[in-house]
Amino acid sequence: MKTAHDLIQAGGLRGQRVLVRSDLNVPLDSEGTITDDGRVRASVPTIKALLEAGARVVVCAHLGRPKGAPEAKYSLAPVARRLEELLGNPVAFATDTVGESARSTVAALGDGQVALLENLRFNPGETSKDDAVRGAFADELASLADVFVSDGFGVVHRKQASVYDVAQRLPHAVGGLVQTEVEVLKRLTESVERPYAVVLGGAKVSDKLGVIANLLQTADRLLIGGGMVYTFLAAQGHEVGKSLLEADQIDVVKGYLAQAEELGVEIILPTDIVVARAFSADAEHSVVDAHSIPADQIGLDIGPDSATAFAAKLADARTIFWNGPMGAFEMAPYAAGTKVVAQALVEATSKGALTVIGGGDSAAAGRGHCLYTSEPTPRSVKSSAMTVWGCLPSRTWTRSTPPSSARRMASALYFMPPVMAPAAMRWARSWAVSCRRSWPSG
């Protein structure tokens, strides 16, 4: 897998036009102000390194889900301004993707200068299912550059013009962000340091069928919380009241429990639950035994005893993967379980554990509890070992965090651009995850 670092070390980038596909899909408020610049910050190291090598850098990205035509609320203009601040260099902004503005803006670049193209999804060719239409747009993008660097890990699985097709038209490499993510994935799947503990929340068991089946083969402990825990409790024969329940998945979960016992994998479920009569921060709430949730109550968080037990199971872990908060953390009465788990990750990380957080809700929860201050990207948090990984998605129901990008890691191998495929071959199949978005507890 050729990297941007390899290109820089080889020399010859001075004066070359380098098209960088970044992930700049940041949340904006109603005034068009960026509310979380984590993804912009994550893009800076690769761009800066290329600029220092004398390249003429052309950054491209998308924001939101426009329908193939310009929409002012999805303009990357605010991102261009923030990128300029973070780089400490002027960022020329093209007001279109491959039109006159893009061509003239790129043509005007000097060595060590950077431009940002307008939102790629303003052009219908970016996401077209028609190979010819998508390819035509890729041809125009490729005409703006001499080299392509793929550095938007959140989109590398997508068969889109700026990701998949451009990589077939230009000499290509991966950026530092993607390189780091792949290295983390290897440590999670190939060279796991044990004990390996996995914390899973999320709305539905069905969202994580592939990952649970896989983790039973690799993890030492699975700690289950969030909305999915009630299907596990039901599978054990317990009353779950009005809590989220996937009745059609009970038999599947029974199979997981049996398989875990056979393989010697410890599955840790809550022993107490925070419940309320309504999904509301104002509803009267209490802590009950996890095995006897009242029929008129909804489970909204793991209880204090469970949180303490979860933290204890994470204390000696050498590798931890967390996907999904323990409850409806966006409401203060139901955030305690997630906060305890987050703190346990900090403590484990301070002892040298590799800690990986995946998914928008988990990222938002970590940010809310001061684990880090940015959107999911691989970056140091509290110590060099903690990484935020955004490729297992869940939905956050606030404006502070956009939905994570990957929906089907099962499709990642096919849709990944040629630049990524060789490195992906070893692990993509094992992370088959189909994540639908629902229920705000993550």
Order of alpha helices (4+ residues) and beta strands (2+ residues): alpha-beta-alpha-beta-alpha-beta-alpha-beta-alpha-beta-beta-alpha-beta-alpha-beta-alpha-alpha-beta-beta-beta-beta-alpha-beta-alpha-beta-alpha-beta-alpha-alpha
